[in-house]
Amino acid sequence: MAHFSPDTGIVQRLWGIVLISIILTGCAVAVKKQPETPAPMVRLSLSDYPNFMDDMNLDGLSHSLSKSLAYLKRIPATREFSFAGDRYDASHMIRSISTFKGFVETGPTTEEVAKFIRDHYRVYRSVGRSKDGRVLFTGYYEPILTGARVRTETHRYPVYAVPEDLQIVNLGDFSRRFKGEKIYGRIDGSRLVPYYDRKAIGQGEILEKRARSLAWLSDPVDLFFLQVQGSGKIYLESGMPLNVHYHATNGHPYRSIGKYLIDKGAIDRSKMSMQAIRGYLREHPDVVDEVLNYNPSYVFFKKEKEGPLGYLEVKLTPGRSIATDRRIFPAAALVYLQTKKPLVDAEGRIHTWTALNRFALNQDTGGAIRGPGRADLFWGNGPYAELAAGHMQHNGTLFFLILKPDSDIGFAAANAPPKQSPSCLLFAS
């Protein structure tokens, strides 16, 4: 993420204050044993493996596998990924995914896929929300919008790039205890204070001279859901699409406006969906600001040549890319999921829900996707994708697959790294 600094001296002093605070906090907790974080997944015995049927007949899987490989080949080969305490380096992750990609490209049957995995892969299952294996699956999609390059009477809502005064402090630079934790703020005199929240940004012209507008939209609700989805296409006056992608946030926590409307009694829980929220706000324009501002988090974007991109900066594959909590699950990993998908009638309405069983890749993350009991499936773009993403709220099971360290098979894809000896990998007993 970008780091902007208008005054290097001030920022250095602020970082010094942060460092001192961390040191003092560290001294305080040195005498208090910290509770161990439970493993987010468990390794399965062969008798607990699922049947590995794929409702997409493996369509698009090779493409998604290649995107995970592209990410893994950019990072150090020694970087480690944790699967329930078993640790595998990036070199082994590459071999694992390359091997599976080579096998998939032979056009195997469902029975051959299941046997191949049983013979050569370890399978782990997410512990879920209550250690019962249940994972709540939701969906997201790529919005297709129309907009303008400059502000007009009808296009008054800006899609902002990262503000020049947004300070992003990586606490992991000061202590391993805070690895992955960041502070977002701005400099006010000699202090680092929280950045402006959604309400402050929307009410005035706070960011007019601080952030560049990539485009302007005509509907604040469209802008809100673009931020929730994290990326989208905006067709401008020229007819050319502008691909925008998540770049940073203002650092405020994500709060669900769906839950807010349920708690207020505005929408029944059983009928909650993105479409229901849009319908309610369309019918009650006087509460749009109140509802949207309930979520103080605000997303800033950057332009991309193509999209949509996930957290790993690789193009997402419809139906084959998922978002999970990046703090606890291995990035780029091969997964298998079991949940539900909608069947649509001739009028474009959901008729019923049926089984969804398929392989996917863990290529994204999200502000609302937290813990081992949440996953978000990317549906692509278009009417069905929007409908499925907006209504999907179903329990299911999430599995992670990794090549056995002693496996030696002949399906490795081109450019896979040479096989490492077991001593190059760390495994928990």
C-alpha positions as CSV (number, residue, x, y, z in Angstrom):
1,M,0.0,0.0,0.0
2,A,1.1,3.6,-0.6
3,H,2.7,5.6,2.1
4,F,2.6,9.4,1.8
5,S,4.6,11.8,4.0
6,P,4.4,15.6,3.8
7,D,6.9,16.0,6.6
8,T,9.5,13.3,7.1
9,G,10.8,14.7,10.4
10,I,7.3,14.7,11.9
11,V,6.6,11.2,10.7
12,Q,10.0,9.9,12.1
13,R,9.1,11.4,15.5
14,L,5.6,9.8,15.4
15,W,7.1,6.4,14.5
16,G,9.4,6.8,17.4
17,I,6.4,7.4,19.7
18,V,4.7,4.3,18.2
19,L,7.9,2.3,18.8
20,I,8.2,3.4,22.5
21,S,4.6,2.5,23.0
22,I,5.1,-1.0,21.6
23,I,8.2,-1.5,23.7
24,L,6.4,-0.4,26.9
25,T,3.4,-2.6,26.0
26,G,5.8,-5.5,25.3
27,C,7.4,-5.1,28.7
28,A,4.0,-5.2,30.3
29,V,2.9,-8.4,28.7
30,A,6.2,-10.1,29.2
31,V,5.1,-11.4,32.6
32,K,1.7,-12.5,31.3
33,K,1.4,-15.6,29.1
34,Q,-0.6,-14.8,25.9
35,P,-3.3,-17.4,25.0
36,E,-2.4,-19.5,21.9
37,T,-4.4,-18.8,18.8
38,P,-6.4,-21.9,17.8
39,A,-5.6,-23.5,14.5
40,P,-8.1,-22.4,11.8
41,M,-8.1,-25.8,10.2
42,V,-7.6,-29.5,10.9
43,R,-5.9,-32.2,8.9
44,L,-8.2,-35.0,7.7
45,S,-7.7,-38.7,7.6
46,L,-8.4,-40.4,4.2
47,S,-11.8,-41.6,5.5
48,D,-12.9,-38.0,6.0
49,Y,-12.0,-36.7,2.5
50,P,-15.0,-35.4,0.4
51,N,-15.9,-36.9,-3.0
52,F,-14.5,-34.0,-4.9
53,M,-17.3,-33.7,-7.5
54,D,-17.1,-30.4,-9.4
55,D,-20.3,-28.7,-10.6
56,M,-18.4,-26.7,-13.2
57,N,-16.8,-29.8,-14.7
58,L,-13.3,-28.2,-14.0
59,D,-14.1,-25.3,-16.5
60,G,-11.9,-22.3,-15.7
61,L,-9.9,-24.1,-13.0
62,S,-6.7,-24.3,-15.0
63,H,-6.9,-20.5,-15.5
64,S,-7.3,-19.8,-11.8
65,L,-4.5,-22.2,-10.9
66,S,-2.2,-20.3,-13.3
67,K,-3.0,-17.1,-11.5
68,S,-2.0,-18.5,-8.1
69,L,1.2,-19.8,-9.7
70,A,1.9,-16.3,-11.0
71,Y,1.6,-14.9,-7.5
72,L,3.7,-17.6,-5.9
73,K,6.5,-17.2,-8.4
74,R,6.8,-13.5,-7.5
75,I,7.5,-14.1,-3.8
76,P,10.6,-15.6,-2.1
77,A,10.7,-19.4,-2.5
78,T,11.4,-19.8,1.2
79,R,8.2,-17.9,2.4
80,E,6.2,-20.3,4.5
81,F,2.4,-21.1,4.5
82,S,0.7,-22.7,7.4
83,F,-1.8,-25.5,7.2
84,A,-3.0,-26.4,10.7
85,G,0.6,-26.1,12.0
86,D,2.1,-27.9,9.1
87,R,4.3,-25.4,7.2
88,Y,5.1,-25.5,3.5
89,D,7.4,-23.1,1.7
90,A,6.4,-21.3,-1.5
91,S,8.5,-23.7,-3.6
92,H,6.4,-26.6,-2.4
93,M,3.2,-24.5,-3.0
94,I,4.3,-24.0,-6.6
95,R,4.9,-27.7,-7.0
96,S,1.6,-28.6,-5.4
97,I,-0.5,-26.3,-7.7
98,S,1.6,-27.1,-10.8
99,T,1.1,-30.8,-10.3
100,F,-2.7,-30.3,-9.9
101,K,-2.9,-28.1,-12.9
102,G,-1.0,-30.6,-15.1
103,F,-3.4,-33.3,-13.9
104,V,-6.5,-31.3,-14.5
105,E,-5.4,-30.5,-18.0
106,T,-5.5,-34.3,-18.8
107,G,-9.3,-34.1,-18.6
108,P,-9.9,-36.6,-15.7
109,T,-13.2,-38.0,-14.5
110,T,-14.6,-37.3,-11.1
111,E,-13.5,-40.7,-9.9
112,E,-9.9,-40.1,-11.2
113,V,-9.8,-36.7,-9.5
114,A,-10.8,-38.2,-6.1
115,K,-8.3,-41.0,-6.4
116,F,-5.5,-38.6,-7.5
117,I,-6.1,-36.5,-4.4
118,R,-6.3,-39.4,-2.1
119,D,-3.0,-40.8,-3.4
120,H,-1.1,-37.5,-3.5
121,Y,-2.6,-34.7,-1.5
122,R,-3.2,-33.8,2.1
123,V,-6.6,-32.3,2.8
124,Y,-7.4,-29.9,5.6
125,R,-10.8,-28.6,6.7
126,S,-11.6,-25.2,8.2
127,V,-12.8,-25.5,11.8
128,G,-15.6,-23.1,11.0
129,R,-17.3,-20.6,13.2
130,S,-17.8,-22.9,16.2
131,K,-15.3,-25.6,15.5
132,D,-18.1,-27.6,13.9
133,G,-16.7,-27.1,10.4
134,R,-19.6,-24.8,9.3
135,V,-18.5,-21.9,7.2
136,L,-20.8,-19.1,6.1
137,F,-20.4,-18.5,2.4
138,T,-21.3,-15.2,0.8
139,G,-20.6,-13.8,-2.6
140,Y,-19.2,-10.8,-4.4
141,Y,-19.1,-9.6,-8.0
142,E,-17.7,-7.0,-10.4
143,P,-20.1,-4.0,-10.7
144,I,-20.5,-2.5,-14.1
145,L,-21.3,1.2,-13.8
146,T,-21.5,4.3,-15.9
147,G,-19.6,7.5,-14.9
148,A,-17.9,10.7,-15.9
149,R,-14.3,11.8,-15.9
150,V,-15.2,15.2,-14.3
151,R,-18.0,16.2,-12.0
152,T,-21.3,17.2,-13.6
153,E,-24.8,18.0,-12.3
154,T,-25.7,14.4,-12.4
155,H,-22.4,12.8,-11.5
156,R,-21.5,14.2,-8.1
157,Y,-20.0,11.3,-6.2
158,P,-16.2,10.8,-6.6
159,V,-14.3,7.6,-6.8
160,Y,-11.2,8.7,-4.9
161,A,-7.6,7.6,-5.3
162,V,-5.5,7.4,-2.1
163,P,-5.3,10.8,-0.4
164,E,-1.9,12.3,-0.2
165,D,-2.1,12.9,3.5
166,L,-3.1,9.3,4.4
167,Q,-0.4,7.8,6.7
168,I,-0.1,4.0,6.9
169,V,2.1,2.7,9.7
170,N,3.1,-0.9,9.5
171,L,3.4,-2.0,13.2
172,G,5.1,-5.2,12.1
173,D,8.2,-3.0,11.4
174,F,8.5,-2.5,15.1
175,S,7.5,-5.8,16.6
176,R,6.8,-9.3,15.3
177,R,4.0,-9.4,17.8
178,F,2.1,-7.0,15.5
179,K,2.9,-8.6,12.2
180,G,0.3,-7.7,9.6
181,E,-1.2,-5.0,11.8
182,K,-1.4,-1.4,10.4
183,I,-2.5,2.0,11.7
184,Y,-4.2,4.4,9.3
185,G,-4.2,8.1,10.1
186,R,-3.2,11.6,9.2
187,I,-0.9,14.2,10.8
188,D,-2.6,16.9,12.8
189,G,0.1,19.3,14.1
190,S,2.5,16.9,15.8
191,R,0.0,14.1,16.3
192,L,-1.0,11.1,14.3
193,V,-4.8,11.0,14.5
194,P,-7.4,8.7,12.9
195,Y,-8.3,9.4,9.3
196,Y,-11.6,11.0,8.3
197,D,-14.6,8.6,8.4
198,R,-17.2,8.0,5.8
199,K,-19.5,10.7,7.2
200,A,-16.9,13.4,7.3
201,I,-15.7,12.5,3.7
202,G,-19.2,12.6,2.4
203,Q,-20.4,15.8,4.1
204,G,-17.8,18.2,2.9
205,E,-15.0,18.9,0.5
206,I,-12.3,17.4,2.8
207,L,-10.6,15.4,0.1
208,E,-11.1,17.8,-2.7
209,K,-7.4,19.0,-2.6
210,R,-6.1,15.8,-0.9
211,A,-7.2,13.1,-3.3
212,R,-7.5,12.7,-7.1
213,S,-10.9,11.7,-8.4
214,L,-10.6,8.7,-10.8
215,A,-14.2,9.1,-11.9
216,W,-17.6,10.4,-10.8
217,L,-20.8,8.4,-10.3
218,S,-24.4,9.5,-10.2
219,D,-25.6,7.4,-7.3
220,P,-24.1,7.3,-3.8
221,V,-25.4,3.7,-3.3
222,D,-23.6,2.6,-6.4
223,L,-20.4,4.1,-5.0
224,F,-21.0,2.4,-1.6
225,F,-21.4,-1.1,-3.2
226,L,-18.4,-0.5,-5.5
227,Q,-16.4,0.0,-2.3
228,V,-17.9,-3.1,-0.7
229,Q,-17.1,-5.3,-3.8
230,G,-13.5,-3.8,-4.0
231,S,-13.3,-3.5,-7.8
232,G,-15.4,-2.7,-10.8
233,K,-15.7,-1.4,-14.3
234,I,-16.8,2.2,-14.9
235,Y,-17.8,3.0,-18.5
236,L,-17.1,6.7,-19.2
237,E,-18.4,9.1,-21.8
238,S,-16.0,7.7,-24.5
239,G,-17.5,4.3,-24.0
240,M,-14.2,2.9,-22.8
241,P,-14.2,1.0,-19.5
242,L,-12.1,2.2,-16.5
243,N,-11.0,-0.7,-14.3
244,V,-10.8,0.4,-10.7
245,H,-9.4,-1.7,-7.9
246,Y,-9.1,-1.5,-4.1
247,H,-5.9,0.4,-3.0
248,A,-6.4,1.3,0.7
249,T,-9.0,2.2,3.3
250,N,-9.3,5.0,5.8
251,G,-8.6,2.5,8.5
252,H,-12.0,2.6,10.2
253,P,-13.6,-0.8,10.9
254,Y,-16.2,-2.2,8.5
255,R,-19.7,-2.3,9.9
256,S,-22.6,-4.1,8.1
257,I,-25.4,-1.9,6.9
258,G,-27.4,-5.0,6.4
259,K,-27.2,-5.8,10.1
260,Y,-28.1,-2.2,10.9
261,L,-31.3,-2.4,8.8
262,I,-32.2,-5.8,10.3
263,D,-31.7,-4.4,13.9
264,K,-33.9,-1.4,13.0
265,G,-36.6,-3.6,11.7
266,A,-36.4,-2.1,8.2
267,I,-35.7,-5.5,6.5
268,D,-36.5,-8.9,7.8
269,R,-33.5,-11.1,8.3
270,S,-34.9,-13.9,6.1
271,K,-35.2,-11.4,3.2
272,M,-31.9,-9.6,3.6
273,S,-29.8,-9.2,0.4
274,M,-27.9,-6.6,-1.5
275,Q,-31.0,-6.2,-3.7
276,A,-33.2,-5.7,-0.6
277,I,-30.9,-3.0,0.7
278,R,-30.9,-1.2,-2.7
279,G,-34.7,-1.4,-2.8
280,Y,-35.2,-0.1,0.7
281,L,-32.8,2.9,0.1
282,R,-34.5,3.6,-3.3
283,E,-37.9,3.8,-1.4
284,H,-36.5,5.8,1.5
285,P,-34.1,8.4,0.0
286,D,-34.2,10.4,3.2
287,V,-32.3,7.8,5.2
288,V,-29.6,7.0,2.6
289,D,-26.9,9.1,4.3
290,E,-27.8,7.7,7.7
291,V,-27.6,4.1,6.6
292,L,-24.5,4.4,4.5
293,N,-22.6,6.4,7.2
294,Y,-23.3,3.6,9.7
295,N,-20.3,2.0,8.0
296,P,-17.4,4.4,8.7
297,S,-15.0,2.5,6.5
298,Y,-14.1,4.2,3.2
299,V,-12.3,2.6,0.3
300,F,-9.8,4.3,-2.0
301,F,-9.1,3.0,-5.5
302,K,-6.4,2.7,-8.2
303,K,-6.7,2.3,-11.9
304,E,-5.7,-1.1,-13.5
305,K,-5.2,-2.2,-17.1
306,E,-7.5,-5.2,-16.5
307,G,-9.7,-6.5,-13.7
308,P,-11.0,-7.5,-11.4
309,L,-8.0,-8.1,-9.3
310,G,-7.9,-9.8,-5.9
311,Y,-5.6,-9.2,-2.9
312,L,-2.8,-11.2,-4.6
313,E,-2.9,-8.7,-7.5
314,V,-3.9,-11.4,-9.9
315,K,-7.1,-11.5,-12.0
316,L,-10.0,-13.2,-10.4
317,T,-11.7,-16.2,-12.1
318,P,-15.5,-16.2,-11.9
319,G,-16.7,-19.1,-9.8
320,R,-13.1,-20.2,-9.0
321,S,-11.7,-17.4,-6.8
322,I,-12.6,-17.0,-3.1
323,A,-11.8,-14.5,-0.4
324,T,-10.9,-15.6,3.1
325,D,-9.2,-14.0,6.1
326,R,-5.7,-13.5,4.9
327,R,-4.4,-13.5,8.5
328,I,-5.2,-17.1,9.1
329,F,-5.5,-19.0,5.8
330,P,-2.7,-19.7,3.2
331,A,-2.8,-17.3,0.3
332,A,-3.0,-18.7,-3.3
333,A,-3.9,-22.2,-1.9
334,L,-6.1,-24.7,-3.7
335,V,-9.4,-25.2,-2.0
336,Y,-12.5,-27.3,-2.3
337,L,-15.9,-25.9,-1.2
338,Q,-19.3,-27.3,-0.6
339,T,-22.3,-24.9,-0.2
340,K,-25.4,-23.7,-2.2
341,K,-25.9,-21.8,-5.5
342,P,-29.1,-20.2,-6.9
343,L,-31.2,-21.5,-9.8
344,V,-32.9,-18.8,-11.7
345,D,-36.3,-18.9,-13.5
346,A,-37.3,-17.4,-16.8
347,E,-38.0,-14.0,-15.2
348,G,-34.5,-13.8,-13.7
349,R,-35.7,-14.6,-10.2
350,I,-34.2,-17.2,-7.8
351,H,-36.3,-20.3,-8.1
352,T,-34.4,-22.5,-5.6
353,W,-31.0,-23.3,-4.2
354,T,-29.0,-26.3,-5.2
355,A,-25.7,-27.9,-4.3
356,L,-22.4,-26.1,-5.2
357,N,-19.4,-28.3,-5.0
358,R,-16.2,-27.2,-6.7
359,F,-12.5,-26.4,-6.6
360,A,-11.3,-22.8,-6.2
361,L,-8.2,-20.8,-5.3
362,N,-7.8,-18.6,-2.2
363,Q,-6.9,-15.4,-4.0
364,D,-8.6,-12.5,-2.2
365,T,-9.6,-11.1,1.2
366,G,-12.1,-8.6,2.5
367,G,-12.9,-6.3,5.4
368,A,-15.9,-8.3,6.4
369,I,-14.3,-11.7,5.9
370,R,-12.9,-12.5,9.3
371,G,-12.2,-15.8,11.1
372,P,-12.3,-19.4,10.0
373,G,-16.1,-19.4,9.6
374,R,-16.3,-17.0,6.6
375,A,-15.6,-17.2,2.9
376,D,-16.6,-15.1,-0.1
377,L,-17.0,-16.5,-3.6
378,F,-16.4,-14.4,-6.6
379,W,-19.2,-14.7,-9.2
380,G,-17.9,-12.5,-12.0
381,N,-20.1,-9.8,-13.6
382,G,-23.5,-9.6,-15.2
383,P,-27.1,-10.1,-14.0
384,Y,-26.7,-13.6,-12.6
385,A,-23.4,-12.8,-10.9
386,E,-25.1,-9.8,-9.2
387,L,-28.1,-11.8,-8.2
388,A,-26.1,-14.7,-6.8
389,A,-23.6,-12.5,-5.0
390,G,-26.4,-10.4,-3.5
391,H,-28.4,-13.3,-2.1
392,M,-25.7,-15.9,-1.2
393,Q,-25.7,-16.5,2.6
394,H,-25.3,-20.2,3.0
395,N,-23.4,-22.5,5.3
396,G,-21.0,-25.0,3.9
397,T,-17.6,-26.6,4.3
398,L,-14.2,-25.4,3.2
399,F,-11.2,-27.6,2.5
400,F,-7.6,-26.8,1.7
401,L,-5.4,-29.1,-0.4
402,I,-1.6,-29.5,-0.5
403,L,0.7,-32.0,-2.2
404,K,2.1,-34.6,0.1
405,P,5.8,-33.7,0.8
406,D,7.0,-37.2,-0.3
407,S,4.9,-37.4,-3.4
408,D,6.8,-37.9,-6.7
409,I,4.4,-37.9,-9.7
410,G,4.7,-36.9,-13.3
411,F,2.0,-34.2,-13.8
412,A,4.1,-31.1,-12.8
413,A,3.5,-28.2,-15.1
414,A,6.2,-26.5,-17.0
415,N,8.5,-24.2,-15.1
416,A,7.8,-25.9,-11.8
417,P,10.8,-25.7,-9.4
418,P,12.9,-28.8,-8.8
419,K,11.6,-31.0,-6.1
420,Q,13.0,-30.1,-2.7
421,S,14.2,-32.6,-0.2
422,P,12.0,-33.1,2.9
423,S,14.6,-31.1,5.0
424,C,13.6,-28.0,3.0
425,L,10.1,-28.2,4.4
426,L,8.9,-27.8,8.0
427,F,6.2,-30.1,9.2
428,A,4.5,-30.3,12.5
429,S,4.3,-33.8,13.9
